[in-house]
């Protein structure tokens, strides 16, 4: 059995944070709900061209806008991003201790 990083709530209850691992960009609709609930600068909106190249979200070449993990190291494991995602495209996993 693997041991995971755990934390304590203010009340002293133990919990296991699940950190953002990836975003399924084929499922993502780029609505930005996850971005709005995360105050840790973990996610960013990117653009994808018809050829699959990543560009600035507001580039004229962007065929589709999707979310991407920008700074995964800033994630605190609260899972708010996953909870607001209507397409269930965010994967969060516990971190091995």
DSSP file (Angstrom, degrees, kcal/mol; ACC not computed):
  #  RESIDUE AA STRUCTURE BP1 BP2  ACC     N-H-->O    O-->H-N    N-H-->O    O-->H-N    TCO  KAPPA ALPHA  PHI   PSI    X-CA   Y-CA   Z-CA
    1    1 A X              0   0    0      0, 0.0     2,-0.2     0, 0.0     0, 0.0   0.000 360.0 360.0 360.0 131.6    0.0    0.0    0.0
    2    2 A X        -     0   0    0      1,-0.0     2,-0.4    94,-0.0    94,-0.0  -0.534 360.0-135.5 -82.5 145.8    1.4    3.4   -1.0
    3    3 A X        -     0   0    0     -2,-0.2    94,-2.8     3,-0.0     2,-0.3  -0.839  22.9-159.1 -98.2 138.8    1.6    6.3    1.4
    4    4 A X  B     -A   96   0A   0     -2,-0.4    92,-0.2    92,-0.3     2,-0.2  -0.808  28.6 -92.0-117.1 158.0    0.5    9.7    0.2
    5    5 A X        -     0   0    0     90,-3.1    12,-0.3    -2,-0.3     2,-0.3  -0.481  50.9-170.0 -62.3 132.7    1.2   13.2    1.3
    6    6 A X        -     0   0    0     -2,-0.2     2,-0.3    10,-0.2    10,-0.2  -0.843  10.2-164.0-125.2 164.1   -1.5   14.2    3.7
    7    7 A X  E     -B   15   0B   0      8,-2.9     8,-2.1    -2,-0.3     2,-0.4  -0.785  17.8-117.6-134.4 178.4   -2.6   17.5    5.3
    8    8 A X  E     -B   14   0B   0     -2,-0.3     6,-0.2     6,-0.2     2,-0.1  -0.968  18.7-132.8-123.1 139.9   -4.7   18.7    8.2
    9    9 A X    >   -     0   0    0      4,-2.6     3,-1.9    -2,-0.4     6,-0.0  -0.322  40.0 -97.3 -75.8 171.4   -7.8   20.8    8.1
   10   10 A X  T 3  S+     0   0    0      1,-0.3    -1,-0.1     2,-0.1    -2,-0.0   0.839 128.2  54.8 -59.0 -32.1   -8.1   23.7   10.5
   11   11 A X  T 3  S-     0   0    0      2,-0.1    -1,-0.3     1,-0.0    -3,-0.0   0.466 123.7-104.7 -82.1  -1.6  -10.1   21.4   12.8
   12   12 A X  S <  S+     0   0    0     -3,-1.9     2,-0.4     1,-0.3    -2,-0.1   0.502  71.8 142.9  94.2   4.1   -7.3   18.8   12.8
   13   13 A X        -     0   0    0      1,-0.1    -4,-2.6    -5,-0.0    -1,-0.3  -0.641  49.6-124.6 -80.7 132.9   -8.9   16.3   10.4
   14   14 A X  E     +B    8   0B   0     -2,-0.4     2,-0.3    -6,-0.2    -6,-0.2  -0.491  34.7 173.2 -75.1 144.7   -6.5   14.5    8.1
   15   15 A X  E     -B    7   0B   0     -8,-2.1    -8,-2.9    -2,-0.2     2,-0.7  -0.981  30.6-127.1-147.6 157.7   -7.1   14.6    4.4
   16   16 A X        -     0   0    0     -2,-0.3   -10,-0.2   -10,-0.2     2,-0.1  -0.915  25.6-142.3-109.0 109.1   -5.2   13.6    1.2
   17   17 A X        -     0   0    0     -2,-0.7     2,-0.5   -12,-0.3    78,-0.5  -0.401   6.7-148.4 -67.9 147.0   -4.9   16.4   -1.3
   18   18 A X        -     0   0    0     59,-1.7    61,-0.3    76,-0.2    76,-0.3  -0.964  15.7-148.8-120.4 113.6   -5.2   15.4   -5.0
   19   19 A X  E     -C   93   0C   0     74,-2.4    74,-2.6    -2,-0.5     2,-0.2  -0.497  26.6 -94.8 -87.2 147.9   -3.0   17.6   -7.2
   20   20 A X  E     +C   92   0C   0     72,-0.2    72,-0.3    -2,-0.2    55,-0.1  -0.411  46.0 169.3 -62.1 127.7   -3.8   18.5  -10.8
   21   21 A X  E     -     0   0C   0     70,-3.7     2,-0.3     1,-0.4    71,-0.2   0.778  55.8 -22.1-107.4 -46.2   -2.1   16.0  -13.1
   22   22 A X  E     -C   91   0C   0     69,-1.4    69,-2.8    46,-0.1     2,-0.4  -0.981  46.5-131.1-161.7 167.2   -3.5   16.6  -16.5
   23   23 A X  E     -C   90   0C   0     -2,-0.3     2,-1.2    67,-0.2    67,-0.2  -0.999  23.8-130.7-129.2 127.9   -6.4   18.1  -18.6
   24   24 A X    >>  -     0   0    0     65,-3.1     4,-2.0    -2,-0.4     3,-0.9  -0.667  22.9-169.7 -77.5 100.2   -8.0   16.1  -21.4
   25   25 A X  T 34 S+     0   0    0     -2,-1.2    -1,-0.2     1,-0.3    64,-0.0   0.640  81.0  62.7 -72.7 -13.9   -7.9   18.8  -24.1
   26   26 A X  T 34 S+     0   0    0      1,-0.1    -1,-0.3    63,-0.1    -2,-0.1   0.803 112.6  36.8 -75.7 -29.3  -10.1   16.8  -26.4
   27   27 A X  T <4 S+     0   0    0     -3,-0.9    -2,-0.2    62,-0.1    -1,-0.1   0.780  95.8 101.3 -88.6 -31.4  -12.9   17.0  -23.8
   28   28 A X     <  -     0   0    0     -4,-2.0    37,-0.0     1,-0.1    -5,-0.0  -0.263  49.0-169.0 -62.1 136.4  -12.1   20.6  -22.6
   29   29 A X        -     0   0    0     35,-0.0    36,-0.2    37,-0.0    -1,-0.1   0.364  40.0-120.0-106.0   2.2  -14.4   23.3  -24.0
   30   30 A X        +     0   0    0      1,-0.1    36,-0.1    34,-0.1    -2,-0.1   0.799  62.0 146.6  68.6  29.2  -12.2   26.2  -22.7
   31   31 A X        -     0   0    0      1,-0.1    -1,-0.1    36,-0.0    35,-0.1   0.789  52.1-136.2 -70.8 -26.9  -15.0   27.7  -20.6
   32   32 A X     >  +     0   0    0     12,-0.1     4,-2.2     3,-0.0     5,-0.2   0.502  64.0 128.0  87.1   4.4  -12.5   28.9  -17.9
   33   33 A X  H  > S+     0   0    0      1,-0.2     4,-1.5     2,-0.2     5,-0.2   0.924  76.9  48.3 -58.9 -43.7  -14.4   27.8  -14.9
   34   34 A X  H  > S+     0   0    0      1,-0.2     4,-1.0     2,-0.2    -1,-0.2   0.902 110.3  52.0 -63.6 -40.7  -11.4   25.9  -13.5
   35   35 A X  H  4 S+     0   0    0      1,-0.2     3,-0.4     2,-0.2    -1,-0.2   0.890 107.5  53.0 -61.1 -40.9   -9.2   28.9  -14.2
   36   36 A X  H  < S+     0   0    0     -4,-2.2    -1,-0.2     1,-0.2    -2,-0.2   0.810 109.4  47.1 -69.0 -31.3  -11.6   31.2  -12.3
   37   37 A X  H  < S+     0   0    0     -4,-1.5     2,-0.7    -3,-0.2    -1,-0.2   0.630  96.6  83.4 -86.8 -12.1  -11.6   29.0   -9.1
   38   38 A X     <  +     0   0    0     -4,-1.0     3,-0.4    -3,-0.4     5,-0.1  -0.819  47.5 176.7 -97.5 117.0   -7.9   28.5   -8.9
   39   39 A X        +     0   0    0     -2,-0.7    -1,-0.1     1,-0.2    -4,-0.1   0.188  67.2  79.2 -98.4  16.2   -6.0   31.4   -7.3
   40   40 A X  S    S-     0   0    0     31,-0.0    -1,-0.2     0, 0.0    34,-0.0   0.307 100.3-115.8-109.7   7.6   -2.6   29.7   -7.5
   41   41 A X  S    S+     0   0    0     -3,-0.4    33,-0.1    -6,-0.2    30,-0.1   0.881  72.8 133.2  60.2  40.6   -1.7   30.4  -11.2
   42   42 A X        +     0   0    0     28,-0.1    28,-3.0    32,-0.1    29,-1.7   0.827  58.2  47.2 -87.6 -36.4   -1.8   26.6  -12.0
   43   43 A X  E     -D   69   0D   0     26,-0.3     2,-0.3    27,-0.2    26,-0.2  -0.684  58.6-175.0-112.0 158.7   -3.9   26.8  -15.2
   44   44 A X  E     -D   68   0D   0     24,-2.1    24,-2.2    -2,-0.2     2,-0.5  -0.992  27.9-116.7-148.9 152.1   -3.8   28.8  -18.4
   45   45 A X  E     -D   67   0D   0     -2,-0.3    12,-0.6    22,-0.2     2,-0.3  -0.765  38.5-180.0 -87.6 129.1   -6.0   29.1  -21.5
   46   46 A X  E     -DE  66  56D   0     20,-3.2    20,-2.3    -2,-0.5     2,-0.4  -0.845  21.9-126.3-124.9 163.6   -4.2   28.2  -24.7
   47   47 A X  E     -DE  65  55D   0      8,-2.9     8,-2.8    -2,-0.3     2,-0.4  -0.848  13.8-156.6-108.2 148.3   -5.1   28.0  -28.3
   48   48 A X  E     -DE  64  54D   0     16,-2.8    15,-2.2    -2,-0.4    16,-1.8  -0.993  13.6-140.9-124.6 128.9   -4.7   25.1  -30.6
   49   49 A X    >   -     0   0    0      4,-2.7     3,-1.7    -2,-0.4    13,-0.1  -0.239  33.7 -97.6 -79.6 172.9   -4.5   25.5  -34.4
   50   50 A X  T 3  S+     0   0    0     11,-0.4    -1,-0.1     1,-0.3    12,-0.1   0.808 127.4  52.9 -58.7 -31.0   -6.1   23.3  -37.0
   51   51 A X  T 3  S-     0   0    0      2,-0.1    -1,-0.3     1,-0.0    -3,-0.0   0.470 123.0-105.4 -85.2  -2.7   -2.7   21.5  -37.3
   52   52 A X  S <  S+     0   0    0     -3,-1.7     2,-0.2     1,-0.3    -2,-0.1   0.533  71.3 144.9  91.3   7.0   -2.5   20.9  -33.5
   53   53 A X        -     0   0    0      1,-0.1    -4,-2.7    -5,-0.0     2,-0.5  -0.541  50.8-120.3 -78.9 145.6    0.1   23.5  -32.8
   54   54 A X  E     +E   48   0D   0     -6,-0.2     2,-0.3    -2,-0.2    -6,-0.2  -0.743  42.9 161.1 -88.5 129.7   -0.2   25.4  -29.5
   55   55 A X  E     -E   47   0D   0     -8,-2.8    -8,-2.9    -2,-0.5     2,-0.0  -0.826  49.6 -64.2-135.5 173.5   -0.5   29.2  -29.8
   56   56 A X  E >   -E   46   0D   0     -2,-0.3     3,-2.0   -10,-0.2     6,-0.2  -0.357  50.2-120.3 -57.6 141.0   -1.7   32.1  -27.7
   57   57 A X  T 3  S+     0   0    0    -12,-0.6    -1,-0.1     1,-0.3   -11,-0.1   0.774 112.9  46.4 -58.2 -27.4   -5.4   31.7  -26.9
   58   58 A X  T 3  S+     0   0    0    -11,-0.1    -1,-0.3     3,-0.0     2,-0.2   0.252  83.5 121.6-103.7  13.2   -6.2   35.0  -28.6
   59   59 A X  S X  S-     0   0    0     -3,-2.0     3,-1.6     1,-0.1    -4,-0.1  -0.507  70.1-127.0 -71.7 141.9   -4.1   34.3  -31.7
   60   60 A X  T 3  S+     0   0    0      1,-0.3    -1,-0.1    -2,-0.2    -3,-0.0   0.750 109.0  62.0 -62.3 -23.2   -6.1   34.5  -35.0
   61   61 A X  T 3  S+     0   0    0     -5,-0.1   -11,-0.4   -12,-0.0     2,-0.4   0.648  75.8 113.0 -76.6 -15.8   -4.7   31.0  -35.8
   62   62 A X    <   +     0   0    0     -3,-1.6   -13,-0.3    -6,-0.2     3,-0.1  -0.432  39.3 178.7 -65.8 117.8   -6.3   29.4  -32.8
   63   63 A X  S    S+     0   0    0    -15,-2.2     2,-0.3    -2,-0.4   -14,-0.2   0.794  72.2  15.2 -84.5 -33.8   -9.0   27.0  -34.0
   64   64 A X  E     -D   48   0D   0    -16,-1.8   -16,-2.8     2,-0.0     2,-0.5  -0.990  67.6-141.6-143.5 145.9   -9.9   26.0  -30.4
   65   65 A X  E     +D   47   0D   0     -2,-0.3     2,-0.3   -18,-0.2   -18,-0.2  -0.940  30.2 162.6-111.2 132.9   -9.3   27.3  -26.9
   66   66 A X  E     -D   46   0D   0    -20,-2.3   -20,-3.2    -2,-0.5     2,-0.2  -0.928  37.3-101.7-141.9 164.3   -8.6   24.9  -24.1
   67   67 A X  E     -D   45   0D   0     -2,-0.3     2,-0.3   -22,-0.2   -22,-0.2  -0.586  35.2-172.8 -87.4 154.1   -7.1   24.9  -20.6
   68   68 A X  E     -D   44   0D   0    -24,-2.2   -24,-2.1    -2,-0.2     2,-0.7  -0.968  34.0-102.7-142.0 154.2   -3.6   23.7  -19.9
   69   69 A X  E     +D   43   0D   0     -2,-0.3   -26,-0.3   -26,-0.2     3,-0.2  -0.731  42.1 171.6 -79.9 114.8   -1.5   23.0  -16.8
   70   70 A X  S    S+     0   0    0    -28,-3.0     2,-0.3    -2,-0.7   -27,-0.2   0.913  73.2   7.2 -89.6 -53.3    0.8   26.0  -16.6
   71   71 A X    >   +     0   0    0    -29,-1.7     3,-2.1   -30,-0.1     4,-0.3  -0.668  63.5 172.9-136.1  76.8    2.5   25.7  -13.2
   72   72 A X  G >  S+     0   0    0      1,-0.3     3,-1.6    -2,-0.3   -52,-0.2   0.771  75.4  69.8 -57.3 -28.2    1.5   22.3  -11.7
   73   73 A X  G 3  S+     0   0    0      1,-0.3    -1,-0.3    -3,-0.1   -31,-0.1   0.690  91.9  60.4 -65.5 -17.8    4.0   22.9   -8.8
   74   74 A X  G <  S+     0   0    0     -3,-2.1    -1,-0.3   -33,-0.1    -2,-0.2   0.581  78.9 114.9 -83.8 -10.0    1.7   25.7   -7.5
   75   75 A X    <   -     0   0    0     -3,-1.6   -56,-0.1    -4,-0.3   -37,-0.0  -0.369  47.3-167.5 -66.4 135.5   -1.2   23.3   -7.0
   76   76 A X        -     0   0    0    -58,-0.1    -1,-0.1    -2,-0.1   -57,-0.1   0.393  43.4-114.2-102.5  -0.3   -2.3   22.7   -3.4
   77   77 A X  S    S+     0   0    0    -60,-0.1   -59,-1.7   -59,-0.1   -58,-0.1   0.731  71.0 136.4  80.2  23.5   -4.5   19.7   -4.2
   78   78 A X        -     0   0    0    -61,-0.2   -59,-0.1     1,-0.1    -1,-0.0   0.723  54.3-142.7 -76.4 -21.1   -7.9   21.3   -3.3
   79   79 A X     >  +     0   0    0    -61,-0.3     4,-2.0     1,-0.1     5,-0.2   0.594  57.0 134.4  68.7  14.4   -9.6   19.8   -6.4
   80   80 A X  H  >  +     0   0    0      1,-0.2     4,-1.5     2,-0.2     5,-0.2   0.887  68.8  57.7 -59.1 -37.7  -11.8   22.9   -6.9
   81   81 A X  H  > S+     0   0    0      1,-0.2     4,-0.7     2,-0.2     3,-0.2   0.917 108.6  44.7 -59.6 -44.3  -10.9   22.9  -10.6
   82   82 A X  H  4 S+     0   0    0      1,-0.2     3,-0.5     2,-0.2    -1,-0.2   0.865 108.5  57.7 -67.7 -36.4  -12.2   19.3  -11.0
   83   83 A X  H  < S+     0   0    0     -4,-2.0    -1,-0.2     1,-0.2    -2,-0.2   0.813 111.2  41.0 -67.3 -30.1  -15.4   20.1   -9.0
   84   84 A X  H  < S+     0   0    0     -4,-1.5     2,-0.6    -3,-0.2    -1,-0.2   0.538  87.2 109.6 -94.6  -6.9  -16.4   22.9  -11.4
   85   85 A X    ><  -     0   0    0     -4,-0.7     3,-0.8    -3,-0.5     5,-0.1  -0.582  49.7-166.1 -75.9 115.4  -15.5   21.2  -14.6
   86   86 A X  T 3  S+     0   0    0     -2,-0.6    -1,-0.2     1,-0.2    -4,-0.0   0.644  88.5  48.9 -74.8 -14.4  -18.7   20.3  -16.5
   87   87 A X  T 3  S-     0   0    0     -3,-0.0    -1,-0.2     0, 0.0    -2,-0.1   0.392  99.9-132.0-105.6   0.7  -16.8   18.0  -18.8
   88   88 A X    <   +     0   0    0     -3,-0.8    -2,-0.1    -6,-0.2    -6,-0.1   0.894  60.4 138.2  50.2  47.7  -14.9   16.0  -16.2
   89   89 A X        +     0   0    0    -62,-0.1   -65,-3.1    -7,-0.1     2,-0.5   0.375  36.5  93.4-105.3   4.9  -11.6   16.5  -18.1
   90   90 A X  E     -C   23   0C   0    -67,-0.2     2,-0.5    -8,-0.1   -67,-0.2  -0.864  59.0-154.7-103.3 130.2   -9.3   17.3  -15.2
   91   91 A X  E     -C   22   0C   0    -69,-2.8   -70,-3.7    -2,-0.5   -69,-1.4  -0.902  11.7-175.6-104.3 125.1   -7.3   14.5  -13.6
   92   92 A X  E     -C   20   0C   0     -2,-0.5     2,-0.3   -72,-0.3   -72,-0.2  -0.963   4.9-177.9-118.3 137.2   -6.2   15.0  -10.0
   93   93 A X  E     -C   19   0C   0    -74,-2.6   -74,-2.4    -2,-0.4     2,-0.1  -0.973  28.7-109.9-134.8 148.4   -4.0   12.5   -8.2
   94   94 A X        -     0   0    0     -2,-0.3     2,-0.5   -76,-0.3   -76,-0.2  -0.372  36.7-118.2 -69.7 158.4   -2.5   12.1   -4.7
   95   95 A X        -     0   0    0    -78,-0.5   -90,-3.1   -90,-0.3   -78,-0.1  -0.870  24.3-117.8-102.7 127.0    1.2   12.6   -4.3
   96   96 A X  B      A    4   0A   0     -2,-0.5   -92,-0.3   -92,-0.2   -94,-0.0  -0.362 360.0 360.0 -62.0 138.5    3.3    9.6   -3.1
   97   97 A X              0   0    0    -94,-2.8   -93,-0.2    -2,-0.0    -1,-0.2   0.470 360.0 360.0 -76.4 360.0    5.1   10.5    0.2
